[in-house]
């Protein structure tokens, strides 16, 4: 992360406190660096520039916020969606079908029909889904129509696992895709393509955080070799697109962007040079690596206390906005910034302390035994690198409302200007979503035994 980006986020904290976006009435807030998002998108385009056409899509699950998708679409990055809801978000943001890819292991017939009718690309996950596409394509052919969308098949290359099993999708028993190395599977895949001229792309995704770049590149190499075999046996270039997924890991230990898109692209060019010679279109589906470092959570410290010789700072940011960190802290550690009540960085001597959230369970901690400037009530903590997956898909534990999300950018005078991305959820909305209008649904009528 460039020094200018660090300065932008520090000024954003100060400005949020000064303008009342963060305070006693709104003790937790999420912020997105608009300039940082644009710069990261352009770095991605530059890393993969070359003879081969490239379609970059953003994994919507990483930041399911319509203004974010709109911003990325403006930067020529489409949407990878995995549910009807995510597809609806992409459409609401104006992302065209030509830059939208539907991936999911559980697509319904209605979802598949909609994709074919609207031109959204589909990567089938398994043989049963492929059979559903057979029926839909035949139905369209009978009506004198083409398939209507680019169709492909997801392959599990079974290359191995990374350090976080739940994030590894190319294991021997992964729930995703057709397992390439199972007995008879590769021949079945080849035969399936030869029997379906409308099947024109291969898709693979190795995983994300904790997956080494070399494993990701090997997965791409295996799928590329499969594409080459299919094309040889077809006697033509039936496979014209290879979707390499996303999953570039994020450095949560510091501000440095390591690995970068450029590092990964150079490794791919060494490992799979034929993919970038111009014969194939390459599709990517990066998510976390585009947004994580461009967003953070800021929250007030409500109380401090000591327990068993340990200082604990109780804040308003916990499992509801940092779910993975609270439940799997070893896999998802976060850095914490300390600011005073005016939003200025604290420079007091460090003290080993826990940083806790507001949720009612003991594991609701975002940092354990962390050396930080001593926190006091009214101070502000910042959870860095949380622009993807954290506040965009909050966990409504204890019926805590969703925080507001604001974008920030510098104005012409060098100050910080905010724009609302998602309004804070009101308590009244929490009550309404919890069935308030259905009060009496379980109690109408005589009680049992009366």
WOVENVEN-V924213 format. One record per residue. N is the residue number from 1. RES is the residue in three letters. PSI is psi in whole degrees, 0 to 359 (NA if undefined). BURIAL is 1 if it has 9 or more other C-alpha atoms within 8 Angstrom, else 0. Layout:
BEGIN
[[N/RES/PSI/BURIAL] [N/RES/PSI/BURIAL]]
END
This chain:
BEGIN
[[1/UNK/129/0] [2/UNK/151/0] [3/UNK/326/0] [4/UNK/324/0] [5/UNK/321/1] [6/UNK/317/1] [7/UNK/321/0] [8/UNK/316/1] [9/UNK/326/1] [10/UNK/318/1] [11/UNK/328/1] [12/UNK/321/1] [13/UNK/312/1] [14/UNK/316/1] [15/UNK/324/1] [16/UNK/321/1] [17/UNK/314/1] [18/UNK/321/1] [19/UNK/0/0] [20/UNK/11/0] [21/UNK/332/1] [22/UNK/120/1] [23/UNK/194/1] [24/UNK/324/0] [25/UNK/337/0] [26/UNK/79/0] [27/UNK/0/1] [28/UNK/142/1] [29/UNK/146/1] [30/UNK/140/1] [31/UNK/141/1] [32/UNK/132/1] [33/UNK/104/1] [34/UNK/314/1] [35/UNK/320/0] [36/UNK/321/1] [37/UNK/315/1] [38/UNK/316/1] [39/UNK/319/0] [40/UNK/319/1] [41/UNK/320/1] [42/UNK/328/1] [43/UNK/322/1] [44/UNK/312/1] [45/UNK/316/1] [46/UNK/322/0] [47/UNK/325/1] [48/UNK/8/1] [49/UNK/143/0] [50/UNK/194/0] [51/UNK/327/0] [52/UNK/135/1] [53/UNK/142/1] [54/UNK/131/1] [55/UNK/114/1] [56/UNK/130/1] [57/UNK/156/1] [58/UNK/132/1] [59/UNK/104/1] [60/UNK/329/1] [61/UNK/338/1] [62/UNK/335/1] [63/UNK/82/1] [64/UNK/68/1] [65/UNK/122/1] [66/UNK/314/1] [67/UNK/329/0] [68/UNK/315/1] [69/UNK/324/1] [70/UNK/317/1] [71/UNK/314/1] [72/UNK/323/1] [73/UNK/322/1] [74/UNK/332/0] [75/UNK/17/1] [76/UNK/35/0] [77/UNK/122/1] [78/UNK/208/1] [79/UNK/130/1] [80/UNK/120/1] [81/UNK/151/1] [82/UNK/20/1] [83/UNK/163/1] [84/UNK/324/0] [85/UNK/315/0] [86/UNK/323/1] [87/UNK/319/1] [88/UNK/322/0] [89/UNK/316/1] [90/UNK/318/1] [91/UNK/319/1] [92/UNK/330/0] [93/UNK/353/1] [94/UNK/14/0] [95/UNK/124/1] [96/UNK/154/0] [97/UNK/327/1] [98/UNK/342/0] [99/UNK/27/1] [100/UNK/136/1] [101/UNK/131/1] [102/UNK/115/1] [103/UNK/136/1] [104/UNK/144/1] [105/UNK/1/1] [106/UNK/47/0] [107/UNK/136/1] [108/UNK/163/0] [109/UNK/322/0] [110/UNK/320/0] [111/UNK/318/1] [112/UNK/317/1] [113/UNK/317/1] [114/UNK/318/0] [115/UNK/316/1] [116/UNK/324/1] [117/UNK/332/0] [118/UNK/352/1] [119/UNK/17/1] [120/UNK/128/1] [121/UNK/144/1] [122/UNK/132/1] [123/UNK/108/1] [124/UNK/142/1] [125/UNK/334/1] [126/UNK/169/1] [127/UNK/324/0] [128/UNK/322/0] [129/UNK/323/1] [130/UNK/322/1] [131/UNK/322/0] [132/UNK/319/1] [133/UNK/324/1] [134/UNK/311/0] [135/UNK/318/0] [136/UNK/320/1] [137/UNK/319/1] [138/UNK/321/0] [139/UNK/318/0] [140/UNK/321/1] [141/UNK/320/1] [142/UNK/334/0] [143/UNK/9/0] [144/UNK/24/0] [145/UNK/152/0] [146/UNK/171/0] [147/UNK/329/1] [148/UNK/342/1] [149/UNK/159/1] [150/UNK/129/1] [151/UNK/140/1] [152/UNK/187/1] [153/UNK/133/1] [154/UNK/133/1] [155/UNK/134/1] [156/UNK/105/1] [157/UNK/353/1] [158/UNK/50/1] [159/UNK/347/1] [160/UNK/187/1] [161/UNK/159/1] [162/UNK/199/1] [163/UNK/345/0] [164/UNK/104/1] [165/UNK/321/0] [166/UNK/342/0] [167/UNK/0/1] [168/UNK/122/1] [169/UNK/9/1] [170/UNK/37/1] [171/UNK/173/1] [172/UNK/327/0] [173/UNK/26/0] [174/UNK/146/1] [175/UNK/354/0] [176/UNK/135/1] [177/UNK/179/1] [178/UNK/123/1] [179/UNK/107/1] [180/UNK/324/1] [181/UNK/0/1] [182/UNK/152/0] [183/UNK/125/0] [184/UNK/356/0] [185/UNK/316/1] [186/UNK/318/1] [187/UNK/322/0] [188/UNK/320/0] [189/UNK/312/0] [190/UNK/312/1] [191/UNK/323/0] [192/UNK/321/0] [193/UNK/318/1] [194/UNK/329/1] [195/UNK/352/0] [196/UNK/89/0] [197/UNK/339/0] [198/UNK/357/0] [199/UNK/109/1] [200/UNK/7/1] [201/UNK/155/1] [202/UNK/146/1] [203/UNK/143/1] [204/UNK/150/1] [205/UNK/121/1] [206/UNK/335/1] [207/UNK/193/1] [208/UNK/246/1] [209/UNK/133/1] [210/UNK/353/1] [211/UNK/121/1] [212/UNK/149/0] [213/UNK/323/1] [214/UNK/323/0] [215/UNK/321/1] [216/UNK/316/1] [217/UNK/322/1] [218/UNK/321/1] [219/UNK/315/1] [220/UNK/319/1] [221/UNK/316/1] [222/UNK/316/1] [223/UNK/324/1] [224/UNK/316/1] [225/UNK/325/0] [226/UNK/318/0] [227/UNK/318/1] [228/UNK/319/0] [229/UNK/315/1] [230/UNK/316/1] [231/UNK/322/1] [232/UNK/314/1] [233/UNK/335/0] [234/UNK/341/1] [235/UNK/16/0] [236/UNK/172/0] [237/UNK/80/0] [238/UNK/313/1] [239/UNK/114/1] [240/UNK/356/1] [241/UNK/135/1] [242/UNK/117/1] [243/UNK/111/1] [244/UNK/7/1] [245/UNK/204/1] [246/UNK/232/1] [247/UNK/13/1] [248/UNK/124/1] [249/UNK/155/1] [250/UNK/140/1] [251/UNK/104/1] [252/UNK/0/1] [253/UNK/346/0] [254/UNK/181/0] [255/UNK/344/0] [256/UNK/139/0] [257/UNK/95/0] [258/UNK/117/0] [259/UNK/160/1] [260/UNK/167/0] [261/UNK/322/1] [262/UNK/319/1] [263/UNK/315/0] [264/UNK/317/1] [265/UNK/322/1] [266/UNK/322/1] [267/UNK/318/1] [268/UNK/320/1] [269/UNK/328/1] [270/UNK/322/0] [271/UNK/323/1] [272/UNK/65/1] [273/UNK/328/1] [274/UNK/338/0] [275/UNK/336/1] [276/UNK/20/1] [277/UNK/358/1] [278/UNK/351/1] [279/UNK/337/0] [280/UNK/146/1] [281/UNK/136/1] [282/UNK/132/1] [283/UNK/136/1] [284/UNK/159/1] [285/UNK/53/1] [286/UNK/148/1] [287/UNK/278/1] [288/UNK/318/1] [289/UNK/341/1] [290/UNK/330/1] [291/UNK/336/1] [292/UNK/308/1] [293/UNK/357/1] [294/UNK/8/1] [295/UNK/156/1] [296/UNK/165/1] [297/UNK/134/1] [298/UNK/137/1] [299/UNK/149/1] [300/UNK/148/1] [301/UNK/121/1] [302/UNK/315/1] [303/UNK/158/1] [304/UNK/150/1] [305/UNK/169/0] [306/UNK/139/0] [307/UNK/118/0] [308/UNK/31/0] [309/UNK/4/0] [310/UNK/131/1] [311/UNK/136/1] [312/UNK/128/1] [313/UNK/119/1] [314/UNK/117/1] [315/UNK/182/1] [316/UNK/14/1] [317/UNK/111/1] [318/UNK/222/1] [319/UNK/336/1] [320/UNK/336/1] [321/UNK/349/1] [322/UNK/57/1] [323/UNK/313/1] [324/UNK/320/1] [325/UNK/320/1] [326/UNK/320/1] [327/UNK/338/1] [328/UNK/66/0] [329/UNK/330/1] [330/UNK/324/0] [331/UNK/332/0] [332/UNK/59/1] [333/UNK/146/1] [334/UNK/146/1] [335/UNK/146/1] [336/UNK/131/1] [337/UNK/146/1] [338/UNK/127/1] [339/UNK/153/1] [340/UNK/183/1] [341/UNK/344/1] [342/UNK/1/1] [343/UNK/13/1] [344/UNK/143/1] [345/UNK/138/1] [346/UNK/142/0] [347/UNK/22/0] [348/UNK/164/0] [349/UNK/147/0] [350/UNK/150/0] [351/UNK/135/1] [352/UNK/124/1] [353/UNK/158/1] [354/UNK/145/1] [355/UNK/112/1] [356/UNK/160/1] [357/UNK/187/1] [358/UNK/359/1] [359/UNK/151/1] [360/UNK/63/0] [361/UNK/152/0] [362/UNK/334/0] [363/UNK/7/0] [364/UNK/72/1] [365/UNK/138/1] [366/UNK/348/1] [367/UNK/138/1] [368/UNK/130/0] [369/UNK/51/0] [370/UNK/132/1] [371/UNK/111/0] [372/UNK/158/1] [373/UNK/138/1] [374/UNK/124/1] [375/UNK/148/1] [376/UNK/158/1] [377/UNK/135/1] [378/UNK/343/1] [379/UNK/173/1] [380/UNK/135/1] [381/UNK/147/1] [382/UNK/129/1] [383/UNK/104/1] [384/UNK/163/1] [385/UNK/33/1] [386/UNK/21/1] [387/UNK/345/1] [388/UNK/135/1] [389/UNK/335/1] [390/UNK/270/1] [391/UNK/342/1] [392/UNK/334/1] [393/UNK/74/1] [394/UNK/162/1] [395/UNK/118/0] [396/UNK/51/1] [397/UNK/142/0] [398/UNK/21/0] [399/UNK/34/0] [400/UNK/134/0] [401/UNK/153/1] [402/UNK/140/1] [403/UNK/160/1] [404/UNK/150/1] [405/UNK/128/1] [406/UNK/141/1] [407/UNK/153/1] [408/UNK/149/1] [409/UNK/162/1] [410/UNK/141/1] [411/UNK/183/0] [412/UNK/339/0] [413/UNK/6/0] [414/UNK/1/0] [415/UNK/187/0] [416/UNK/130/1] [417/UNK/134/0] [418/UNK/150/0] [419/UNK/133/0] [420/UNK/125/1] [421/UNK/316/1] [422/UNK/128/0] [423/UNK/151/0] [424/UNK/142/1] [425/UNK/133/1] [426/UNK/152/0] [427/UNK/324/0] [428/UNK/325/0] [429/UNK/323/0] [430/UNK/315/1] [431/UNK/316/1] [432/UNK/318/1] [433/UNK/346/0] [434/UNK/18/0] [435/UNK/23/0] [436/UNK/323/0] [437/UNK/344/0] [438/UNK/17/0] [439/UNK/132/0] [440/UNK/350/0] [441/UNK/329/0] [442/UNK/355/0] [443/UNK/353/0] [444/UNK/143/0] [445/UNK/172/0] [446/UNK/145/0] [447/UNK/150/0] [448/UNK/136/0] [449/UNK/6/0] [450/UNK/NA/0]]
END
